[in-house]
Amino acid sequence: MIYLDNSATTKPHEAVLKSFQKVSDKYYANPSSIHPFGGESEELLRHARIQAATLLQVQPEEIVFTSGGTEGNNLAIKGIALKHHGRGKHIITSVVEHPSVLKACKSLEEFGFDITYLPVNGDGIVSLSDLKKAIRTDTILVSIMHVNNELGSIQPITDIEGIIKNYPKIFFHVDNVQGFGKVPISLKNGGIDLCTLSGHKIHGLKGTGLLYIKKGTTLYPLLHGGNQERAYRSGTENIAGAVSLVKAIRLALEQQEKKEGHLYRLQTYAKKNIQDMPYVEWNTPENSAPHIINVSAIGLKPEIIIHTLAEKGIQISTKSACSSKELKESSVLMHSGFSRERAASALRISMSHETTQAEIDECLLALKESVHQLKEVLE
């Protein structure tokens, strides 16, 4: 099987699985228990937090372990909204965010919050001037993703940080689920107040993730109970998940450094071949994240091509996995100015650092043959 749906989820690394198994087997005590065995679990969790902070170049108390991207995004957005609504009820985001951000914002509209959804250009990128114009005296949060999960567009996070620094009462949240380990981003300069990571996007396990919460940033918790995770996320901690997440983060950063350029070369290679492919259009913008390839097979339903390639042992996708079963055009492509026909026929090929050129060759050949055959049937 050739797996090219890594933006949806990745295959867990063997070392990550081993770390989870070991901790689950040997350190299963509740870290809140006062007996020595519980103390060992608590110490292991503390050590995992320190390691995560060291890898991300932040402070241990700024790390909150979560179940993944959706929880992290919801905690960041709703947590800020509920904690600081007395100061303002205006939030700024973009029209191309992940569903966990867009739907979290939509839910807040029911409670009287005013959400500004910034438009994007043809590359799926927000305008800095639009952001500046959108900021109001009652703005409390800006939430902009780092890398778009469909097109691979990279938002100008550093420039956005520079704008928001002029407004000390506005918090800045970055959904970095799709970009981590592929496109570098820094948390140590202090311009980002909240940042979401997910384990299963970086060869970790599903149900693991973290939310970086900069010191001084306060949130209203979504889960109440035993006050675990600094009372931001009550519930018995998933120690094995936290340890395995740290392992995944370490490996992702090592791969990013060792294989710098590998994904870019594969993406460039694919683009050169796809541009000569009949009925197939390249959608991914220039200067995008290297692991995402978005194309449109004009006039063909993407689910048909996906199933055709799957019969040949090649797994690709369309849109975000969270919305891929909704049989309609990609809203990300529509907002980026693509035609309805092109947005309705979009396909996503997403790679990992382990993807080879031979796999891309086989995928492209199968795509070309499948499109040709389907076009012949329709014509």
N, C-alpha and C positions, 0 to 999 in steps of 0.2 A: 504493500500500500504506500502511496505517496500522499503525505498529509500536508496540505497547504491551506489550512484554516487556523493558523496560529494566532490571529487576532481575536478569534473566538475563545480559544483556549489552547494551551500547550501540553505536550506530553511531560509528565513529571520526571524530573531528573532522578536517576537511580540513587544518588547521594541524598537527595531530599526525601525519598521514600524510606531510605535506611534510617535517617535521623528521626523521622516520624515514628517508625516502628520501634526504635530503641527507646525513645522517650515514653511512648505509650506503654511499653512493656515494663520499664524500670522506674518510671516516675509518675505513677498514676494517682498519687495522693492529691487531695484537694489542697492547693497552696494556702487556703484560708484556715486550714486546720492547724491547731496549736501544737500537735505532737511533732516529734523530730522528722518523721517521714514527710509530713506536710511542709515542714521547714525546708527540706531538700528540694521539694517541688517549687516552693517560693523562690529559693535561691537560683534555681535553674531559669525561672521566668525572668528574674531580675537580670541575670547574666545575658539572656537573649535580648532584653531591652537595651542593655548597654551596647551589645554588638550591633544591633540595628542602628542605634544612634551614631555609633562610630562610623559605620559604613555610609550613612547618609550625611555625616558631618553636622549633626545636631546634638541636642542634649537628651539624655535618657528620659527625663520627665516630659519631653515633647512628643514621645511615641505612645500611641494608643493602638493596641492590637484589635483588629476587627475581623469580620467574616469575609471581607472583600470589598470590591469597588462600589457596589450598590449601597452597602451599609455606610461606608466611609463618606460617600457623596451626600447621602441623606443626613448623616450626623453633622457634617460640615454646614450644609445649607440650612436645614431646619434648626440645627443647634444655634447658629448665629441669629437666625430670624426670631426664634422664641426668646432668646436671651436679651436681645438688643432692640426689640420692637418699640420700646419706649422712646428710643432715640430717632427712630425712622422705620418706615416699612417699604423701602424701595430697594430692589435687588436688580443687578445687571448681569445678564448672561448672554449667550449667543444662540442663534437658531440652529446650529449644527452640533450642539452638545449631545452627549450620550443620554439615552432615555432616563437613566437614573437621576440625571441632573434636571432635564426638562420636566419630567413628571413630578419631581420634588418641588420645583418652582411652581408648576401648575397647581399643586395641592395647596400651596401657601396663598394663592390667589383667593381661595375659598375663605381664608381668614383675614382678608382685607389687605394683603400685601400687593404692591404694584411692581410688576416685573417688566423690565425692558429687555427685549430679545434683539440683540444687535444683529444686523444683516451681515453677510459676508460677500467677498468679491468672487470672481470666477475661479480662484484657487482655494476657495473655502476659508478665507482668512478675514478676520474682523478688521475694521478700520480704526486706527488710533484716534482719528478726529471724531469719529462717531462715538467712541467711548468717552472722550472728553465732553462732548455735547450732552451725553446721556447722564452724566454725573450731576446729582442734585444735593441740596442741603440735607435731605432725608435718606440719602443712599447709605446703606450699611454694609453691603456686600457686593463684590464682583466675583463671579465664578466663570472662569474660562478654561477649557481643556488645553493641554499641551499639544497632543497629537490627536487628530481626528481618526476614529477607528474605521472609517469607510474609505476616505480619500487619501489619508496619510498627511493631510495639511498640518504644518507646524505653525502654531500661533506665536506671535511676537511677545512671549512671556516677559522677557527682560524689559522691553519697552513699556509694557503694561505695568510692571512693577514701578518703573520710574514715574509713571503718571499717578498711580495710587499713593505713592509715598508723599505726594503733596496734600493728601487728604487723610490725616492720621486717624479719623474715626471710621474709615472704610476698611473692611477686612477683604483680603484677596485669597480666594480658594482656587487651586489648580487640580483638576482631575488629570493625574499623570499615569493612569492605568495603562494606556496604550503606548506611552512614550518611554517608560522606564526600561533601561537596559538597551535601548536603541538610539535614543536622542538624549544627550546629556542635558541636565538641568541642575541648577544649584539652589540648595536651601539655606546655605550658610550665610548668605549676604543679608538675610532677614527681610527680603521684599515680599516673600510669600508667607501668609499667615496659616494656611491650611493646605495640605497636599495629600491626595489619595493614591494608594498603591494597592495592587491586588496580586496575590501569590500565583494564581493559576495562569496568569498571562506571561509569567517568567519561569516556566517549568517548575513551579511550586504546586501546591495542592489547592483544590477548590475549597472554599470555606476559610481561607486565610487571607489576611491583608493587614494594612495599618493606615492610620490617619495621623499625619504629622500635624501637631497643634503648637504653633509657636508660643513660647513663654509669654504670658500676658494676655493671650487670647482666651476668652471665656465662652463656653457653649452651654446651652441647656441640654441635658442628656435626654436621649430618646428611650433609654432603658433604665428603669429604677429598680433598686434591689439592695445588694450587698456592698455597693460602693467600690466594686473592682474597677481597675483601669482609671484611677483618680476620679471615680464616680461618674465618668463619662460613658462607661459601658458596663453596667452591672451584669453579673452572671459568672459562674465558675469559669475560670480562664482555660483556654485551649492551649495548654503548655506545649504539647507536641506540635500543634499547628504553628505556634509562635517560633519554636526552634527551627522547624522545617522552613518557615518563611525566611528566617535570617540566612539559612543555608542557600535558599533560592536567590535572595538578594545578592549575596556574596558571589555566587556563580554567574549571575546576570552581569554584574559589574566587571568581573574578570573576562567574560566573553566579549563584552562591549569593548574592552581595551585590547584584547588579543586579536579579535577578528574585525577590527575597525576597517571598513572598506569592503568587506566581503559581501554584505547585503547590498551595498550601493552598486557593486559590480554586477551582481545578479539582476538588480532592478534595471540598470542601464542596458544590460544584455537582453532582458525581456522586452524592454521598450523598443529596441532596434528591430526585434523580430516581429513584434505585434504591429508596428507601424506599416509593415508590408503585408499584413494579413487581411484578406478580403472580408468585408462586413463587420470587422472588429475595430472599435475606436478606443484609444488610450485616454483615460480620464484623470489619472493621478498627476497632480501639478508638479512643476519643477521645484527643486529644493524641498521635497517632501520627506517624510520618514522613510527609511530605506526598505522596510520590511513589507510595505503595503503596495500592491498593484491593483488598480481598479480599472476595469475595461467594460465596454458595452458591446454586446453582440446584437447589432441593430436588427430590430424586427423579430427577435426571438425571446421567448420567456426564459428568464434565467434559471428557474427551477428545472426546466427541461434539460438545459445544458449541464446543470449540476448533477442531475441523475444520470445523464449520459456519461459524463466523466467518471462518476462513481462506479459505473459498471466496468470501467477500465482500471479501477483501483486508484483513482485520483480524487482527493477530497478538497473541494473549494467551497466558497459560500457566496452569499449576496447580502449586503447591508450588515448591520449589527446583528449578532446572534440573538440579542434580546428582542429583535423585531423582524427577524428574517422570515418568520412564518406568516407575516402579514403580506399578502400577495398584492402589493401595490408599489408604485415607483419610490425610489429612494428620496426622502425629503432632503437629505444632505446634498445630493446632486441637484435637486430642483432649486434649493436655496442658493446654490453656487452658479446658477444660470444655465444649467444644461437643459436640453429639450426634454419634454415629457417622455418621448420615445426612448431617448438615451438613458434617462433616469430609470425607466421601467425595465430596461434590459441590462442593468449593471451587474457585474460579477466582481468578486473580490478574491484575489489570490494573495495570501499572507504567509510570509516565510519566517523561519527562525534562523538562528546562527548556524544550525546544523543542516540547513537546506543546501543541496548541491546543484551544480549547473546541470548535471545529468537529469535530475528530477524536474528542473525547470524546462529542459529540452523536451522531456516526455510529456509534460503538461501542455506545453505550447503546441506540440504536434497533435495531441489528442483534441485540444481546443479547436485547432484549424480544421481537422477532419470532421469533428462533430458539427461545427457551424456549417461547413460545406454540405454535409449530408442532410442536415435539417433544412437548409435553404432549398436544396433540390426537391425535397418532399413538399415544401410549401409552394414552390413555383411550378 
